[in-house]
Amino acid sequence: MVGPVTQQLAVAKTTVTVPPRPAGAAATTPGTASGGTTAPGAAALGTAGLVTVLLGAFLPMLDFFIVNVALPTIDHDLAAGPAVLELVAAGYGVAFAVLLVLGGRLGDIFGRRRLFVVGAVAFALTSLACGLAPGAWSLVAARAAQGASAALLIPQVLGTITAATHGARRGRALSVYGAVAGISVVIGQVLGGMLVAADLFGTGWRSVFLLNVPFALLAVVLAVRYVPESRAPRAARVDVPGTVLLAAALVSLLVPLMEGRAAGWPLWSWLLLALFPVFTAAFAVVERRTELRGGTPLVPPSLLRIPEMRRGLGIALPYFAGFGGFMFVVAVALQQGLHLGPVAAGWALVPMAVGYFGASLAGPRLIGRFGSRVLTAGAVVQAVGLATLALTVLADWQHFSPLRMAPGVALAGIGQGLIGTPLFRVVLSKVPADRAGVGSGVLATSQQSSLALGVATLGTLYLALSPALGMDRALALVLGIQLLGSFTILYLTTRLPRSIG
């Protein structure tokens, strides 16, 4: 997905059109669109519809990490080499992050269910293209296309949940989405290792991609039957200047961070990084002017003035960056330091998945009782877990094992679940229903960009420091930096309103 991964591997208001609904489907409670509730007469998203859109969300997020453990086999079979392997991993992440907000806008314009179906079909086809790729460069192209299709799919999930649910049901749905987002990261690394090791029907690494095809097509069939259509009441033109500038800003940041280390930090990587603040400032100016002229910017500045959105995104950056960095660094340390295989290294993170899932299940009930203080408690528990793991690493690295790391990663998982599950609910709680698509696109872009940023920065730091400091001290140092991120999250959660809508 990002530079350090393959570098290491090389070394070692809403109008809703109601489709026929099954008997017993919940009717919609009339509400006002401006408050983020469903519009009068809108169809509620039933349980089957929620399961369907969550399946559509799970597959792209799973693929963000599942390919990592398959890269050595891909290199062997296709003679790819480190630089091309970087593109196999990075092409997906860059296309995914760059096009997410545009995907949300297209859903607002053309209908979220329609774009969900289009995105799911495209994801199935591009996954098939990845699985059948005859060479390394064809795989690179297919992975970039797969990331673009994921960018069409993911915003429709959050947009549909925000537009077609309300009240407590919306809160529960967003909490479950948060749980799916976190669990998919862990399952990706475990499942990827198992599929490559199993070598199903002689497919080897190809099964990692081919597995997506039937499930994506199943999501298409279920969406047509169970997911209500929703769109913004007034069709807005695509903000071409804003789209171009946002894409340029994200590319100028993510590409050098993902590719720079493997390429030896050439001049172009530094030039791109220098252009990042220029593109970002230009994007902010263009969006503000577009909104002042009465146009519809890609990311309306007024949306970022919603306190819950602004403060929630402030939490999302250190949370997702730390989460992505944690997953990568620990996995590398286990494989390189303890010489565990990818399957064993993945299973070592199961206590974190169990802790995350348990906290996610309890999240909605806890939020109803304690509000945003659940995120505060999660930051404390995560900090304790990271500190426990760092002390375990420093105490006896020679006998460090998955069993000894279990308490630390389990606590970290519980804390991450208490933060991540309600975070989506916080960010989108006050977003008007007619901006559900663009709001979900902004959140999803922040999520994916932060994950990539965390792996690139913390992963690069770990790989750079481990030869001089040793794996144990380098790992402990990176965990310490993540601990500072937990303290940042702790402070930011105290700035949230106590009650979460």
C-alpha positions in Angstrom: 0.0 0.0 0.0 2.7 2.4 0.9 6.4 2.8 0.5 7.6 1.2 3.7 5.6 -1.9 3.1 7.3 -3.0 -0.1 10.6 -1.6 0.9 10.5 -4.0 3.8 9.3 -6.9 1.7 12.1 -6.2 -0.8 14.5 -6.4 2.0 13.1 -9.5 3.6 -32.1 17.3 2.6 -32.9 14.3 0.6 -35.4 13.1 -2.0 -35.8 9.4 -1.9 -37.3 7.2 -4.6 -38.7 4.1 -2.9 -38.2 0.7 -4.6 -40.5 -2.2 -3.8 -39.7 -3.1 -0.2 -40.1 -6.4 1.6 -43.0 -7.0 3.9 -42.3 -5.7 7.3 -39.8 -3.1 6.3 -39.7 -0.2 8.6 -41.6 2.9 7.6 -40.0 6.3 7.8 -40.7 8.7 10.5 -41.3 12.1 8.9 -38.7 14.6 9.7 -36.9 17.6 8.4 -34.1 17.3 5.9 -32.2 20.1 7.3 -31.4 18.5 10.5 -29.9 15.5 8.9 -33.0 13.3 9.3 -34.8 11.7 6.5 -37.2 13.8 4.5 -41.0 13.4 4.8 -42.0 10.2 2.9 -38.5 8.9 2.7 -37.8 5.2 2.9 -35.8 4.1 5.9 -32.8 1.9 5.4 -33.9 -1.5 6.7 -31.7 -4.1 8.3 -31.1 -6.0 5.0 -30.2 -2.7 3.4 -27.8 -1.8 6.1 -26.1 -5.2 5.9 -25.8 -4.7 2.1 -24.1 -1.3 2.2 -21.8 -2.5 5.0 -20.7 -5.4 2.8 -20.0 -2.8 0.1 -17.9 -0.9 2.6 -16.0 -3.9 4.0 -14.5 -5.1 0.7 -12.7 -1.9 -0.4 -11.4 -1.3 3.2 -10.2 -4.9 3.4 -8.3 -4.5 0.1 -6.4 -1.6 1.5 -4.4 -4.0 3.6 -4.9 -7.5 2.3 -2.5 -7.1 -0.6 0.5 -6.5 1.7 1.1 -10.1 2.6 0.8 -11.2 -1.0 3.5 -8.8 -2.3 6.5 -11.2 -1.9 4.6 -13.9 -3.9 3.6 -11.3 -6.6 7.2 -10.3 -6.9 8.3 -13.9 -7.3 5.6 -14.8 -9.9 5.7 -11.5 -12.0 9.3 -10.5 -11.4 8.0 -7.1 -10.4 10.9 -5.6 -8.4 10.6 -3.2 -5.5 9.7 -0.1 -7.5 6.8 -1.8 -9.3 5.6 -3.5 -6.1 5.4 0.0 -4.7 3.0 1.0 -7.5 0.9 -2.2 -7.0 0.3 -1.1 -3.4 0.3 2.6 -3.8 -1.8 2.9 -6.9 -4.9 1.6 -5.1 -4.4 3.9 -2.1 -3.7 7.1 -4.1 -6.7 6.6 -6.5 -8.9 5.7 -3.6 -8.1 8.8 -1.5 -8.0 11.2 -4.4 -11.4 10.4 -5.8 -13.4 9.8 -2.6 -14.9 13.3 -2.4 -15.8 13.3 -6.1 -17.5 9.9 -5.5 -19.6 11.4 -2.8 -20.6 14.4 -5.0 -21.6 12.1 -7.9 -23.8 10.1 -5.5 -25.6 13.3 -4.4 -26.2 14.2 -8.1 -27.1 10.8 -9.7 -28.4 8.8 -6.8 -26.5 7.0 -4.1 -27.9 3.6 -4.7 -27.2 3.9 -8.4 -23.6 4.9 -7.7 -23.3 2.1 -5.1 -24.3 -0.4 -7.8 -22.0 1.1 -10.4 -19.1 1.1 -7.9 -19.7 -2.5 -6.8 -19.8 -3.7 -10.4 -16.7 -1.8 -11.2 -15.0 -3.2 -8.0 -15.9 -6.7 -9.1 -14.5 -6.2 -12.6 -11.3 -4.5 -11.5 -10.8 -7.2 -8.8 -11.1 -9.8 -11.6 -8.7 -7.8 -13.7 -6.2 -7.8 -10.8 -6.6 -11.6 -10.2 -6.1 -12.3 -13.9 -3.3 -9.8 -14.5 -0.7 -11.4 -16.8 2.1 -9.0 -15.8 3.3 -6.6 -13.2 2.3 -3.4 -15.1 -1.1 -4.7 -16.0 -1.6 -5.4 -12.3 -0.5 -1.8 -11.4 -3.2 -0.4 -13.8 -5.8 -2.8 -12.5 -5.0 -1.8 -8.9 -5.4 1.9 -9.7 -8.7 1.2 -11.4 -9.8 -0.9 -8.4 -9.0 2.1 -6.1 -11.1 4.4 -8.3 -14.0 2.0 -8.1 -13.7 1.9 -4.4 -13.9 5.7 -4.3 -17.3 5.4 -6.1 -18.5 2.8 -3.6 -17.5 3.9 -0.2 -19.1 7.4 0.0 -22.5 6.0 -1.0 -22.4 3.8 2.1 -22.0 6.7 4.6 -24.2 8.9 2.4 -27.1 6.4 2.4 -26.8 5.8 6.1 -26.9 9.6 6.8 -29.8 10.2 4.3 -32.0 7.2 4.9 -31.8 6.8 8.7 -32.5 9.1 11.6 -32.3 9.3 15.4 -31.0 6.4 17.3 -31.0 4.1 14.3 -28.6 6.4 12.5 -26.4 6.4 15.5 -26.4 2.6 15.7 -25.7 2.3 11.9 -22.8 4.7 12.1 -21.4 2.8 15.1 -21.6 -0.5 13.2 -19.9 1.2 10.2 -17.1 2.3 12.5 -16.7 -1.3 13.8 -16.6 -2.6 10.2 -13.9 -0.1 9.3 -11.7 -1.1 12.1 -12.2 -4.9 11.9 -11.6 -4.9 8.1 -8.0 -3.7 8.7 -7.1 -6.6 11.0 -9.0 -9.2 9.0 -7.3 -8.0 5.9 -3.8 -9.0 7.2 -5.0 -12.3 8.7 -7.1 -13.3 5.7 -4.5 -12.3 3.2 -1.9 -14.5 4.8 -4.3 -17.4 4.9 -5.3 -17.2 1.3 -1.8 -17.0 0.0 -0.7 -19.9 2.2 -3.8 -22.0 1.2 -3.0 -21.5 -2.6 -6.6 -22.3 -3.5 -6.9 -24.2 -6.8 -3.3 -23.1 -7.5 -4.3 -19.4 -7.6 -1.7 -18.3 -5.0 -1.8 -14.5 -4.6 -4.5 -14.1 -7.2 -7.1 -15.4 -4.7 -6.6 -12.3 -2.7 -8.3 -10.3 -5.5 -10.6 -13.0 -6.9 -12.4 -13.4 -3.6 -13.9 -10.0 -4.0 -15.8 -10.8 -7.2 -18.7 -13.0 -5.9 -19.2 -10.8 -2.8 -19.2 -7.5 -4.8 -21.8 -9.0 -7.2 -23.8 -10.2 -4.2 -23.8 -6.6 -2.9 -25.2 -5.5 -6.3 -28.1 -7.9 -6.2 -28.9 -7.1 -2.6 -28.7 -3.3 -3.2 -31.2 -3.4 -6.0 -33.7 -5.1 -3.7 -33.1 -3.6 -0.3 -31.3 -0.2 -0.5 -33.5 2.9 -1.0 -32.5 5.5 -3.6 -31.5 8.9 -2.3 -30.0 12.0 -3.8 -29.7 15.7 -3.2 -32.9 17.6 -4.3 -31.0 20.0 -6.4 -28.4 18.6 -8.9 -25.2 20.5 -8.7 -22.4 20.6 -11.2 -19.2 18.9 -10.5 -16.6 21.4 -9.1 -13.9 20.7 -11.7 -11.3 23.2 -10.4 -11.8 22.0 -6.8 -11.6 18.4 -7.9 -8.3 19.0 -9.8 -6.8 21.0 -7.0 -7.8 18.5 -4.3 -6.4 15.6 -6.4 -3.1 17.5 -6.9 -2.8 18.2 -3.2 -3.3 14.6 -2.2 -1.1 13.3 -4.9 1.7 15.7 -4.0 1.5 14.5 -0.4 0.9 10.8 -0.7 3.0 9.8 -3.7 6.3 11.0 -2.4 5.6 9.6 1.1 4.6 6.3 -0.5 7.3 6.1 -3.1 10.1 8.4 -1.9 11.9 5.9 0.4 12.0 3.1 -2.2 13.3 5.5 -4.8 16.0 7.0 -2.6 14.2 10.3 -2.1 15.0 11.8 -5.5 14.5 15.5 -6.3 11.0 15.0 -7.7 9.8 13.7 -4.3 10.9 16.8 -2.5 9.5 19.0 -5.2 6.1 17.3 -4.8 6.1 17.7 -1.1 6.9 21.4 -1.5 3.9 21.8 -3.8 1.5 20.3 -1.3 0.9 23.5 0.8 0.6 25.5 -2.5 -2.1 23.2 -3.9 -3.8 23.1 -0.5 -4.0 26.9 -0.2 -5.2 27.2 -3.8 -7.9 24.6 -3.1 -9.1 26.5 0.0 -9.2 29.8 -1.9 -11.1 28.3 -4.9 -13.7 26.5 -2.7 -14.3 29.7 -0.6 -14.8 31.8 -3.7 -17.1 29.2 -5.3 -19.3 29.1 -2.3 -19.4 33.0 -2.0 -20.5 33.2 -5.6 -23.4 30.9 -4.9 -21.8 27.8 -6.5 -21.5 24.3 -5.1 -17.8 23.6 -4.2 -16.5 20.1 -3.9 -15.9 20.7 -0.1 -18.1 23.5 1.1 -16.3 25.6 3.7 -19.6 26.0 5.5 -19.6 22.3 6.0 -16.3 22.5 7.9 -17.8 25.2 10.1 -20.1 22.6 11.7 -18.3 22.1 15.1 -18.9 18.4 15.2 -17.5 17.9 11.7 -14.5 20.1 12.3 -13.6 18.7 15.7 -14.3 15.1 14.6 -12.0 15.4 11.6 -9.4 16.8 14.0 -9.6 13.6 16.0 -9.7 11.4 12.8 -6.2 12.5 11.7 -4.2 11.3 14.7 -6.5 8.3 15.2 -6.4 6.8 11.8 -2.7 7.7 11.2 -1.8 6.0 14.5 -4.0 3.0 13.7 -2.5 2.5 10.2 1.0 3.0 11.5 0.4 0.6 14.4 -0.8 -2.2 12.1 2.1 -1.9 9.8 4.9 -1.5 12.4 3.8 -4.3 14.6 3.4 -6.6 11.6 6.9 -5.8 10.3 8.4 -6.3 13.8 6.8 -9.7 14.2 7.9 -10.9 10.8 11.4 -9.5 10.8 12.2 -9.6 14.5 10.4 -12.8 15.6 10.6 -14.4 12.1 6.9 -15.2 12.1 5.2 -16.0 8.9 2.4 -13.7 7.6 -0.3 -16.0 8.9 1.2 -16.2 12.4 1.8 -12.4 12.4 -1.7 -11.8 11.5 -3.1 -14.1 14.2 -1.0 -12.3 16.7 -3.3 -9.3 16.2 -6.5 -11.2 16.9 -6.6 -10.0 20.5 -6.8 -6.5 19.2 -9.6 -7.4 16.8 -11.5 -9.1 19.6 -11.1 -6.0 21.8 -12.1 -3.7 19.0 -15.1 -5.7 18.2 -16.3 -6.0 21.8 -15.9 -2.3 22.3 -17.7 -1.6 19.1 -20.7 -3.7 20.2 -20.9 -1.9 23.5 -20.3 1.5 21.9 -23.9 2.6 21.0 -25.2 1.8 24.5 -22.2 3.6 26.2 -22.7 6.6 23.9 -26.3 6.8 24.8 -25.4 7.0 28.5 -22.1 8.8 28.5 -22.0 10.7 25.2 -18.7 11.9 23.9 -16.9 10.9 27.1 -16.8 7.4 25.6 -14.1 8.7 23.1 -12.2 10.2 26.0 -12.2 6.9 27.9 -11.1 5.2 24.6 -8.1 7.5 24.3 -7.1 6.7 27.9 -7.5 2.9 27.3 -5.6 3.1 24.0 -2.8 5.0 25.7 -2.5 2.4 28.5 -2.4 -0.4 25.9 0.4 1.3 23.9 2.4 2.0 27.0 1.9 -1.6 28.2 3.1 -2.9 24.8 6.1 -0.6 24.7 7.2 -1.6 28.2 6.8 -5.3 27.3 9.0 -4.8 24.2 11.7 -3.1 26.3 11.5 -5.5 29.2 12.6 -8.7 27.3 12.7 -8.5 23.5 14.5 -11.8 23.3 11.4 -13.6 24.7 8.8 -11.2 23.2 6.0 -13.3 21.6 2.4 -12.9 20.5 1.3 -14.3 23.9 3.2 -11.6 25.8 2.0 -8.8 23.6 -1.7 -9.9 23.9 -2.5 -7.7 26.9 -1.1 -4.6 25.3 -2.7 -5.1 21.9 -6.0 -6.1 23.5 -6.2 -2.9 25.5 -5.2 -0.9 22.4 -8.0 -2.6 20.5 -10.6 -1.8 23.1 -9.5 1.8 23.1 -9.5 2.1 19.4 -13.0 0.6 19.3 -14.3 3.1 21.8 -12.8 5.9 19.7 -13.4 4.7 16.1 -17.0 3.4 16.5 -18.6 6.7 17.7 -16.2 8.9 15.6 -18.2 8.5 12.4 -21.3 9.3 14.4 -19.8 12.5 15.8 -18.5 13.8 12.4 -21.8 13.2 10.5 -24.3 13.9 13.3 -25.1 17.5 12.3 -24.5 17.2 8.5 -27.7 18.1 6.6 -29.2 15.3 4.7 -28.8 17.1 1.4 -25.0 17.2 2.0 -24.8 13.6 3.1 -22.7 12.5 0.1 -20.1 15.3 0.3 -19.9 15.0 4.1 -19.3 11.2 3.9 -16.8 11.8 1.1 -14.8 14.3 3.2 -14.8 11.8 6.1 -13.8 8.9 4.0 -11.0 10.9 2.4 -9.7 11.9 5.8 -9.8 8.3 6.9 -8.0 6.8 4.0 -5.4 9.6 3.6 -4.6 9.4 7.3 -4.2 5.6 7.2 -1.8 6.0 4.3 0.0 8.9 6.0 0.4 6.9 9.2 1.9 3.9 7.6 4.2 6.0 5.4 5.5 8.2 8.2 5.7 5.8 11.2 6.6 2.9 9.0 9.5 4.8 7.3 10.6 6.0 10.7 10.7 2.5 12.1 12.6 1.1 9.2 15.1 3.9 9.3 15.8 3.6 13.0 15.8 -0.1 13.5 19.3 -0.8 12.0 20.9 1.7 14.4 18.7 1.4 17.5 17.7 -2.2 17.2 14.2 -3.4 16.5 13.1 -3.3 20.1 14.0 0.3 20.8 12.8 1.5 17.4 9.5 -0.2 18.0 9.2 1.3 21.5 10.0 4.7 20.1 7.3 4.5 17.4 4.8 3.3 20.0 5.8 6.3 22.2 5.0 8.6 19.3 1.6 6.9 18.9 1.1 7.4 22.6 1.5 11.1 22.1 -1.2 10.8 19.4 -3.4 9.2 22.0 -2.9 12.2 24.3 -3.8 14.5 21.4 -7.0 12.6 20.9 -7.7 12.7 24.6 -7.5 16.5 24.6 -9.6 16.9 21.5 -12.4 14.7 22.8 -12.8 17.1 25.7 -13.7 19.8 23.2 -16.6 17.8 21.9 -20.2 18.5 23.1 -21.2 16.0 25.8 -24.3 14.8 23.8 -23.8 13.1 20.5 -26.7 13.3 18.1 
